[in-house]
Structure formats: C-alpha cells, structure tokens
Amino acid sequence: MIRSAILLAFAATSTLAAAAPVAAPLSTIAERSGFQNTGRYDEVVDLCARFQKAYPKQVRCFEFGRTPEGRPMLALAVSRTGALTAEQAKKRGVPVLLVQGGIHAGEIDGKDAGFLALREALENKAAPGALDKQVLLFVPVFNVDGHERFGKWNRPNQRGPVEMGWRTTAQNYNLNRDYVKADAPEMQAMLALVNAWDPLAYIDLHVTDGAKFQPDVSIQVEPVHGGDEQLKQAGLALQSSVIADLKAQGSDPKPYYISFAADDDPASGFVDSMSTARFSTGYFPMRNRFAMLVETHSWKDYPTRVRITRNTIVSLLSQVAAHGKEWQKMTQDADVRAAAMAGADFPISYRTTFNAKTIEFPGYEYTRSHSEVSGGLMTHYDETKPQMWSVPLRDEVVPDLKIAAPKGGYLVPLADAARIGAKLKQHGIVFKVVASDQMSAEVESFRAAKVKFGAQSFEGHQSLAVEGDWGRERRSVAKGSLFVPIAQPKARLVMTMLEPRGADSLLAWGEFNNAFERKEYMEEYVAEDVAREQLEADPALRAEFQKKLDSDAEFNKSPAKRLEFFARRHASWDERYNLYPVLRTAQKY
C-alpha cells in the first residue's frame, strides 16, 4: 500500500513538478528531474563552488568541519553587504540568518529548496533586495554522512524523493537530540559556526512523520513559549508573518507540531509544547536568539514539499530584511537582561496544561479497526474523501519548575574541570579558573533525595533524574576549579546545563553518574556489630530505629535497608554519595 501511494504521489501535479525542467548552471538535480530525485553530496560540493564562482562578491563557500567519515561540512555565506565572514558581519552589525537543511538527511527538502531560494534571491526574483540587509548562512546538509547512506526506502512514510539519506550520523547520533550534550563531531562543528557568526535566527528544516491529513507544514518558533519574556512578542510576530506569507501562497500552515496526542488516533487531537534544549527550538532561546522548526508534511509529494520549504526560506529572508535590525537590538537587550539574572527565578522546565479548545482540522475520512497483524487498532485513511475533524488542541504552555539563579555562579570541581570546561567552551560559555585554594567556602550544594537511572541507553548515554534541593554548607574549593559566572549573556544556557533537575542538564545526560553510584560498602557481619554498638550507645537512635520499623513496612522487611540505616550514621559512610559535584556560590571569583 505504501509503495502504491508513493508511486501515485510521484505522478501528482504540483507547481514545481509541472514546470519545465531547469538546465541552468546553478540548477539542482532535483529541478532537472521535476523534483523526483535529489542529488548526492558531491552535488552540494559542486554547487557550493559554482555559486561562489558565479557570484564572487556575494557568495563565499567554506568548510566549517569534517564528518567522522572525512567529508567536508560546507556552508555558503550570501550577502550583498560585503560581509562574507563572521568578523565582517560583526564589524558591520549585519543580521545573520542561518538556514540549515538535512539534520535528518532523509528529510532533505531543505537542501533542494535552499539552493532554489538562494539562486532566486541572488537573481532578485525572490525577496528582492533582502540580501542587501542581511547575511544568509546556508548549510545545505548538516548530517553529511547520513546523507550518503542513500536508499529508496529510508523513509517509508514519506512521498519522495526516489532515494534519500538516513536520519542519523555515521556514529548513529540523532543530531536533533545533541545540541546541549554535543557528542557528535558534526554538532561540535555547528556550535563553532554558531559561536563565530552569532545568527539572529536559526532555521531547522525537517519533514514530519505521522498521519495523513490536509495541512502541509507546521511553523514553530521560539521564544514564544519560553526564553526571554520580551523576545516572545518578536518571536510570535516572526511566526505569524511567515504563516501569513505561506497562507497567501496556498499553504495551510499550523503553529504547532502536527502529531496526535495519542499515537495513531486522530480523535485525540494535538498538544503543543516547549521543546527542551536537546532540540534546536529549545536550545537557541537559551542563547537569546530565535529558532524556527519547519516541518513539511511527509505525505505531500516532494515537489510540493520543496515548493513550501522554498516559500518559507523566501519569507524568512523578507522578514529579516524588514525587521532584522530591530530584532537584533532586541536580542542584544535580552543578552543584557540575561547577564543580570542573579537571584531571579528561571524556569528549567515547562508543561502543557490540560486546558483544551476544540478546533476544526482538515483531515480525511478514516476508520479504525482491529489488526490481525499487530493485534491492536489500525487507522486507515481515504485521501479521496476530505473531512473536517473536530478535535481538541492543548496549546497553553506554562513554566513548571522554577529555580532561582545563583547570586554568583557555579563551581565545577577540579576533578571535573577539564571535561566540563571543554563542554562549556563548545557552547561559548565564559568561565574562569579559580586561582587559589579555599578550605572552607560558603556554597550551596545539591544532595539527591531520590535517584533514578534510565532503564536503557539513549543516544549513547544512561540518563539520570534526581530529586532534591540546594542547601547551604561549607566545602573546600581547590585551585584549578572552574567558576562559571551567572553574569553573562548565556546565563540561561548555563542554568540549562548545570542545574541538576533540568531535562537536558549535563547531569540528566549522565555526565555525573559516578557521583550517584555507591562504591564503598560495609560487610553485613560488620554492619551487624556496628548497628548493635550504635543501639546500645544512643537511646535516641534506638527510638528512631523503632519508629522507622513501625511506620515503614518496606524498611521493616528489608535486611539491607535496616543495616544501611546504621551504616549511614557511621564514620565510614561516603558523605559524597548522591552529592552533585557542581556547587553554587554567591561569591564572584
């Protein structure tokens, strides 16, 4: 059924498919095939060079990294301002729009749409004059090695192109889970590019998975739900303007991710949310910059999807040309506010409330019936019968857990300084090396009351979730430890990475798991003697033990828990067990 649907989709008429094939020197294989095929990465290398040769004063093609399989990661800087390097863009104060395709290389619309939009903008056929007011930084393919894992059925739930790349990298990383932890060499190269150019907005071009319905694209922008409060208004304006532009060109864009609240059940409706910082739309608001997630609908054919993506890029060029300077000033002001966050509440998580409204959503007639194959319910859509669905939409997103920012910053212990310092550098976060020992510094420490390790590996990590709180105490701080000040523009990102209860903190990604593993034990026969000695010597402890026996049935039945009760009160107990190694301080080093 899928094969038949895809073959039918290839025959479908669309604006791009109906156009005569383009044989211009800067055309793509996609254009020349009527948007049935997409080229291999050698086409990107060739086109990048040819664009620069055709427009030497407006285009610079450059390599910004190498993949694990040794392929060049290429970007094109495009502008008529004369600012074709990061240094020139900063010196002249030119807004930078970074458009990135192929983070999931099977979802390759952005590559072909980007080259098309780029050529038309340079010819002044699209967004005329826009390149006079900005730099377009275009990365045709982010996941280059994945792009070259080429195959016909890499995306069985997607209509075209005939062959495409793979979701993950050669090391099997999903790059759109990697923005904070930055394990992949590709992500490290991207962060270096971002640190150098400081783009006003980062555009992440995708194709959805999912069900069959009529809307053809979703446009999600942050800050809208999270991030700097005063930037939210501009984020919403950017989202609304692009959606309006797409509607004017015949699309039906939605401002939320079009995925059912319950898998495979259209009646369950939709739930909007604030992405965590592992995703582009969660990460860049923490840098006080705009992020946009563009998701064309996988069941629209490739010509249609490329056209919509091209239209989105053109709209963005126009929006940045019109408002870039204003938005640039707003982000700079947000940097100043972030640097003054000391002591202020910061949301480290968000939640979608259960307040729902009923919306009319254009779908197709469908049935749900028992499947003899899976044993569950299976949804079958009839695309010949459009149908309006009345479904719930939950789109009220609010802060969940708020944490007061430290007055001074965070202290990373000497033992972890090299490892965590390298991670902070990848994000362009400022820190200092502590110059001298402090034997008794007043700090805040976090001791976990509850610890839960992930049941299985995720993106090469065993995740960790902790409950607990910060408490004041005195601890030694060694020379060579790192002080990470909260007084810096990336303060939100600092807290995202270093607050232990954050969903994408370094702790949550397993960077500190050793601190929450018990390493030293007291043999049971020794613990028995220790327990008896403590009971005889301390009547208050004896009463506390009895109370615990009477009130906690699980404790009463567990020899191990009963002996641990006494082991924790012995001098041999490891006081660092369940202690998060990173400290908070009000002091400014």
N, C-alpha and C positions, 0 to 999 in steps of 0.2 A: 504493500500500500504506500509506503514512504517513497519507494523508487518511482512508482507511477505518479505520485503527487509532484515530485521534483521534476520529472520529465515534462509534465503538463505545465509546471511553473516556468520552465525554460522557454516554452512556446508562447507564454503570455505576453501581451503587448504592454509596453511601458514607454515613457518618453525617451529614455536612453536607448532601449532596445530597438525602437522604431527609427532612430536616427541613422543616417548613413555612417558606415564605419569611417573613423578618422585616421588618416595616414600621415598626419603632421609629425615633424621630427620629435616633438615633445609629447606625443600621444602615448598611451599605455597599451599593452596587450589587451587589457580589459576593453578599452574603447574600440580597438580594431576587431575584436571578436563580438561586438554588440553586447558587451558586458555579460558574456557567458563564461569567460575564463579570466583568471588572474595570473600574472607573471610570477616567476621565481625571483629570488632575491638578487640575482645578477642583474635583473632589470632595474631594481632600485639603485644599484651601484652605477649603472649606465645612465639612468635618467638624472640622478643627482649631479653627475659630471656634465651632462648635456645642458641642464638648466643653468648651471654656472657659466658654461661657455656661451650660451645664448644671451644671458643677462649678466655680464661680469660685474656691473656696477650695482646690481640689485640682488644678486644671489651669491651666497657663499655655501658651498658644500663642504662639510667637515666630519671627521670621525671623532666621536666622543667616548668610545670604549670598544672593547673586544669581548666577544662572547666566549664561553668555555670551549666551544669548538673552533675558535680562532677567526670568526667572521667579524668584519668591521660593523660597528653600530654607527649609522650615518644620520646626520641632521642637516637641514637646509635652513640657513638664516636668510630671510627675504624681506627687503625693505627698500624704499626709495629715499630714506632719510640719510643714507650713508653710514648708518650704524649696523655693521655686519659682524661685529664682535661684541662679546659681553661688555668689555671695557668701554667701547664706543657707545653702546646703548645706555650704560650707566652715566657716562660723562654727559651725554646729551639729554638724559631724562626721558628717553623714548619708552613708552609702554611695550611690553613683550607679551605676546600671545603664544603659548606653547600648545600645539596640537599634536597629539600622539596617537598613532594607529598601531594595531597589531599587538597589543599587550597580550591578548589571546589570539594567536596567529591564525586560527581557523575563522575568526570573526574579522575578516580582512577588508571590510568596506572602507575603512578609513584611509588605507593606503591608496587605493584607486581614486577615491573621491578627493583625497587631499591633493594628489598630483593634478587632477582636473581643475579643482578650485584654484590652485596655485597658478596654473597656466592662464586661466581666465582672468585672474586678478592682475597678473603681470601685463596682460593684453588690454586691461581696463574694460573687459567685457563683463566682469563681475565685481561688485563692491568698488566702483571706480573711485580712485583717489585714496582708498583705505590704506594702501601701503605707504602713503606719504606721512602717515601719522602713527606708525607702529612698526615693530618687528614681528613678523610671523616666524616662529621657530617650529619647523615641521619635522617630526620624527616619523617617517613612513611606516617603519616596523620596529617596535620595541623588542619583541620576542623573536629575534632573528633565527636562532637555531630551531625554535618551534615552527617558524615559517617554512623552513626547509624540510621538515618532517611532513612531506606533501602526500596527499592521498585523496581519493574520490569520496570516501565516506567518513572522513574525520569529523564531520558534523552532520549526522544522520537526521537531525531535526532542523535542518537549515536548507533552504532552497537556493542553491548556487553559492559560489561559482562551481564549475565542474569538479575542480580539485582545489584544495586549500590546505593550510598548515594545521598545526596542533596547538592545543590550549597551553600546554606547559613548556618549560625550557628543556634543554638537553639534560639538565640536572633534576628535572621533574619538579621545579618550583612553579607555583602559580604566582606570577608577578603581581597580580592584583590582590595578593594577601601579604605582600612583602614590604610595603612602604616603611613601616616602623622598624621591623627587625632587620631588613636589608641584608638578607643572607646571600642573595643571588648577585653574581658579578654584574649582571645587567642592571639590577636596581642600584647598585653602588655607583655605576656609571651615570645612571639617570639622576641620582641625587647630586652628583658632582656637577652635572649640567644645570640642574635647577639652582644649586648654590651659586654658580657662576653668573647665570642670567637673571635670576630672581623674577620669573614670569609673573605678571599680574594675574593671569588666569591659566589654569592647566586643564586641557580638554582631553578626555579619555573616551575614545571611540570604540564601541562594542556592538554586538548583536545579541539579542536575548536568547534564552532557551524558553521553552514553555508551550502554552496552549495556542489554539487557533482563535483569532478574533480579528476585528477590522482595524483598530488603531495601528499606526505603522511605526511609531517612535515614542520613546519617553525621554524627557529632558529634565534631569535633576541637577540642581545647583546648590552648593554650599559656599559661604554661610547663608542659610535660610533657617534651618532648624537649630544649628549650633554655631559655635565660634563667637567672634566679636559681635556684640549686640548692635552696634551702629553700622556694621558692614552688612547685616542681614537685609536691610532695606535695599541696598545696591544689588545684593545677590538675587533678591526677588525680582528686582527690575530687569536684571540681565536674563533671568529665566523667562519672565513674562514677555520680554521683547523678542527673544528667539522663538518662543512658542507662537507668538503672533505672526512673525515672519513665515514660519513653516505653515501655519494655517492658511495664510494668503496664497501659498503655493500648492494648496490642495491636500496637505497632510492633516492627520488627526493626532497631534502630539498630546501626551499626558505628562503632568508634572510629578508623577510618582512611578516607581518601578512596577511594571505591569506583570506581577506574579501573584498567583492566587494565595490567599491566606492559608488555605488548606490545599495541599498538592492535588492537582488534577480535579478540583471541584470548583467550577465557575461560580456556583451559588455562594461560596464562602467570601467572595469579594476580594478587596485589596487592603493592604496595610502599608502605609508609608513609615519611614523610619529615618533615624540619623545614623549614617554609617560610622563604624569605628575606624581608627586611624590606620588599620591594615589596608584599607581601600583608599583610592585617590581622593574621593569626595569626603572622606573623614580626615585624611592627612593634611591636605593643603589649608583648610580653615585653621588648623593649629599653627600654621605659619602666617596667618592673617592674609591669605590670598584666596582667590576664587577658584573653585573647581567645578567642572561640569562633566557629568556622566551622560553620554549619548548612547542610547540602546535602540537600534533599529529592530524591527520585528523579524525574527528568523524565518517566518513562513511567508514573508513577502519575497518576491524573486530578487535576484542580485541586481538587475538594472534599476529596479525601484529603490532598493536599499542604498545603492551608491548615489542615486539622484538625491535622496533625502539627506544623506550624510554630506554630500557636496553643498546642498542648500543650507545646512546647519553651519558649515565652516564659513560660507559666504556671509551668512547673517552675523556670525561672531566677528568677522573682520569689520563689518559695518558698525556693529555695536561698540567695538573697541575704538574705532576711528572717531565715533561720535562722543564717547564718554570716557575713553581711556585715561586722559589726563585727570579728570575729576575722580575716577575710581583709584587711580594711582595715588592721589593725595589722600584719599580715604584710607587706603591700606597703610600708608606711611603714618597716618594719625593712629591707626589701630596698633601699629608697632609701638608707638609711644605709650599707649594705654596698657599694652601687654607688659611693657617694662616697668610699669607702676602697679603691678598686680599684688605685690607683697601684702599678705594678710587677707586678701579678698577671696570670696568663695569662687571656686572653679568647678563646673560640672565635669566629672570624669566619666559619667555615663548618662544616657538618655533612654527614655521609654516612650512607647506609643500608648496613649490612654485608650480605654475601651469606648470612648465616645465615638459613635459612628453616625454617618449620614448615608442616606440611600442615593445612589447615583444611577443614571441611565448610561449603560456602557454598551457600545455597538459590538455585538458578538455574532455568533452563528447558531442556528438550531443545533441542539445536541441531545444525545441520550446517554444515560449511564446504566450499564448492565453488568451482570456478573461475568467475569472472565474465567473460562475453563483453564486458561494457560497460567495466569498468576494466582487465581483463587480470590482476587479482590475485585473491586469495581473498576470498570474501564469506561472512559469517556470517548464517545465517537461524535465528531463534528461533521456537519453537512455544509460545506462552504458555498453551496448553491442557494442556501436559504439564510440570508441575513436576518438577524434577530436582535432586538434591543433587550438587554438584560437589566433588570433592576436588582442591584447588588449593593452590599454595604462597603463603604470606604472609611477606614480609620486613618485619619491624617493629622491628628493632634499629637505633636511630639513635644515632650517637656523634659527638662533636666531630671535625672533620677538621683544619683548620689553626688553631692557637692562636698568638696574638700577645701578648706582654707589654705591658700598658698603660704608657704613658709615665709617668715619675715626676711630671712637672708638668702637661703638656698638649700641645696642638698650637698652632702658629703659622701663621696664614694671612697671606700677604704682602700688603702694602699694595695692590698692583695688583689683587688678587682680593678685597679686604676687603669692598667694598660688595656685590658679587654673592653671595659665600658668607655674609657676615653676614646678608643678607636671608633666605637659606635656613635658617640656624640659628635665626633669630627665628621662622620659621614653625613650628618644632618646639618652641619654648620652651626652647631650649638657651642656657645662660648663657655669655657671653664678655665679655672686657674689651678695650679699645683700648690698645695699647702707647703709653706716654706720651713716650718719648724714643728716639732712635736708639741702636742698639748696633752698633758697627763690626765686632766680632768676637765673636759669641755662640757658645758651645759648644752645638751642637744635634745632632740626628740627622736625616739626610737620606736619601731613598729614590731610588736611581737604578735604572731598569728595565734588567735584562739582556735581557729579551725583551718585545716589544710586539706585541699582536695586536688590530687593529681589527675590529669587526663587519663582516660582508660586506654587510649591508643595514640600512636604518633599522628601529628597533624603538621604538615609542611616541615617535616623533619624535626619537630620539637614535641616534647611531652609538656603539655600546658599545665599551669598551676593556678588555682584560685584560692585566695586566702580571705579570712575574716579576722577582724581585729581593729586596733586603733593605735594612733600615735600617743606616746606618753613621754613626759619629761624625765630625764635622768642625766647622770654624768658618765661620760665614757671618754676613753683616750682616743685622740686623733693623731695618726702618725704622719710625720713628714713624708711628702710624696703622695698623700691622699689628694683627691680632686675636690675642689669646691665649684659647684655649678650654681651660679647666681640666678635668682629668680628675676632680677632686674636686667632683662634682655628682651629683645623683640620676640624671640621664640619661647617665651615663658610658658605658653600653652602647650607647646610641644615638649618642653622639659617636664612638665607635670604629667603629660600623657605617657611619657616613657618611664618616669621614676616613681610615680605614685603606685604603690603595690596593688591596689584594688582596681586599677584601670584594666579594661578588657584587653588592651593591646600594650600594656606596660611591658617592660623588659622582664619583670618577674612573671607576668602571665604567660609569656612566651618561653618560660623555663630557663631563663638566664641565671637564676639563683636557686635552682632546685636543691643543690647540695646543702644549702643552709636549712632546709626543711626535711632533711633526712637524718634520722638518728643514727649515729655512728658508734657511740660508746654504750656498753651495757653492763649491768651488774648481774652476775650469775644468780640463779634463783636461790641456791643454797646460801649464798652470801646475803642476798636481799632478805631472806627469812630472818637471819640473825640481826641484820640492821633494823628491820621492822620491829622485832621484839625489844631491842635496845631503846628504840625511839618511844615505843609504847610505855615502857617502864619509866623512862626519864621525863616524859612530858604528858601530864594528865589532860591538858587542853587538846593536844594532838590526838590522844586516845578518844576523847569525846567527839572530836571532828571526824575521826575514822568511823566511829559507831554511827554517827548521824548519816554519813555517806552510805554505809551499809543498809541502813533502814530506808533511805529515800531513793536509792538508785539501784533498781533490780539488776540492770546490766552490769554495773560495777560489782555488785554482790556476787554475781555468778562467774566473774572473770578473775581467775588467779593472777593473770598478767596485770590487769588494771589495779588490782589490790596491792600488788608488790610495787607497781610504778608509783602509787600514792606515796610510798615511803622513799623510793629512790629519788623522787623529785625533791625531797627535803634533805637529801644527803649532800655532803660537800663534793662528792664525785659527779653530781649531775652537771651536764653541759649547759651553762647558762646562755650559750649562743644558739641552742637548739630552738628553731622556729623564730629566730631573730633575723629580720630583714637586714642585710649588711649595710644598706644605704641609710644614712641618717639625715635628719632635717636640722637646720640651725637658724637662729635669728642673727647670728654673727655674720659680718661681711668680711671675708678673708682677703 
